[in-house]
């Protein structure tokens, strides 16, 4: 049996358990009980707080942030190469650093590219 197939077989029970845990369950009433009377529960529910999109306790940043960071790293590496190569004209390097500064929102220099 190939390693990939064995991994897939091992992942199947875990994915089924996850799907059952995530699936919404309808509220059930006992066999002889009538449905509760009164307004719908949504009408009595409190309004959500203003911080309903608070993600401060997330371990990892959003995917878009990670993608942006990776793109900045790639561009910074290219700029570091331009800075190190004396054959590249200074005006060209300054122009590229200025553009990169506009993208990152901070003043970029050949020395600051080492932060990436």
C-alpha positions as CSV (number, residue, x, y, z in Angstrom):
1,X,0.0,0.0,0.0
2,X,1.4,3.4,-0.9
3,X,2.1,6.0,1.8
4,X,-0.4,8.4,0.2
5,X,-3.2,5.9,0.3
6,X,-2.5,5.0,4.0
7,X,-2.5,8.7,4.9
8,X,-5.9,9.2,3.1
9,X,-7.3,6.1,4.9
10,X,-6.1,7.4,8.3
11,X,-7.6,10.9,7.6
12,X,-11.1,9.6,6.7
13,X,-12.3,8.9,10.3
14,X,-11.0,12.2,11.5
15,X,-12.7,14.1,8.7
16,X,-16.0,12.3,9.4
17,X,-15.8,13.2,13.1
18,X,-15.0,16.8,12.2
19,X,-18.0,17.0,9.8
20,X,-20.3,15.6,12.5
21,X,-19.1,18.1,15.1
22,X,-19.5,21.0,12.7
23,X,-22.9,20.1,11.3
24,X,-25.7,22.2,12.7
25,X,-28.2,20.2,14.8
26,X,-31.9,21.0,15.0
27,X,-33.3,21.4,18.5
28,X,-35.3,18.4,19.5
29,X,-38.3,18.2,21.9
30,X,-39.3,15.2,23.9
31,X,-41.9,12.9,22.3
32,X,-44.9,14.0,24.4
33,X,-44.0,17.7,24.8
34,X,-45.5,20.4,22.7
35,X,-43.4,23.0,21.0
36,X,-42.7,26.0,23.2
37,X,-45.1,28.9,22.7
38,X,-44.1,32.5,22.5
39,X,-41.9,34.7,20.3
40,X,-39.1,33.1,18.3
41,X,-35.8,32.8,20.2
42,X,-34.1,35.2,17.6
43,X,-36.4,38.0,18.7
44,X,-35.2,37.7,22.4
45,X,-31.5,37.3,21.5
46,X,-29.2,40.1,22.5
47,X,-27.7,42.2,19.8
48,X,-24.2,41.3,18.9
49,X,-21.4,43.3,20.3
50,X,-19.5,45.8,18.1
51,X,-16.4,43.6,18.3
52,X,-17.9,40.6,16.6
53,X,-15.0,40.5,14.1
54,X,-12.3,40.6,16.8
55,X,-9.5,38.3,15.8
56,X,-6.9,39.2,18.3
57,X,-6.7,35.7,19.7
58,X,-6.1,34.1,16.3
59,X,-2.8,32.3,16.1
60,X,-2.2,32.9,12.4
61,X,-2.9,36.1,10.4
62,X,-5.3,36.2,7.5
63,X,-4.2,34.5,4.3
64,X,-4.1,37.8,2.4
65,X,-1.7,39.2,5.0
66,X,0.6,36.2,4.6
67,X,0.4,36.5,0.8
68,X,1.3,40.2,1.0
69,X,4.2,39.5,3.3
70,X,5.6,36.8,1.0
71,X,5.3,39.1,-2.0
72,X,7.1,41.9,-0.1
73,X,9.9,39.4,0.8
74,X,10.3,38.4,-2.8
75,X,10.4,42.1,-3.9
76,X,12.8,43.0,-1.1
77,X,15.2,40.3,-2.1
78,X,15.2,41.6,-5.7
79,X,15.9,45.1,-4.4
80,X,18.7,43.8,-2.2
81,X,20.3,42.4,-5.3
82,X,19.9,45.8,-7.0
83,X,21.5,47.5,-4.0
84,X,24.4,45.1,-4.0
85,X,25.1,45.3,-7.7
86,X,27.1,48.4,-8.5
87,X,26.3,48.1,-12.2
88,X,22.6,49.0,-11.5
89,X,22.2,52.8,-11.7
90,X,21.6,54.7,-8.5
91,X,18.5,56.5,-9.9
92,X,16.9,53.2,-10.8
93,X,17.5,51.7,-7.3
94,X,16.2,54.9,-5.6
95,X,13.1,54.8,-7.8
96,X,12.4,51.1,-7.0
97,X,13.0,51.8,-3.3
98,X,10.5,54.7,-3.5
99,X,7.9,52.4,-5.1
100,X,8.5,49.7,-2.5
101,X,8.1,52.3,0.3
102,X,4.7,53.2,-1.1
103,X,3.7,49.6,-1.0
104,X,4.9,48.9,2.5
105,X,4.0,52.2,4.0
106,X,7.4,52.8,5.5
107,X,10.6,54.5,4.3
108,X,12.7,51.8,2.6
109,X,16.5,52.0,2.1
110,X,19.0,49.4,1.1
111,X,19.8,48.9,4.7
112,X,16.1,48.5,5.8
113,X,15.7,45.7,3.3
114,X,17.6,43.5,5.7
115,X,14.4,43.4,7.8
116,X,12.7,41.1,5.3
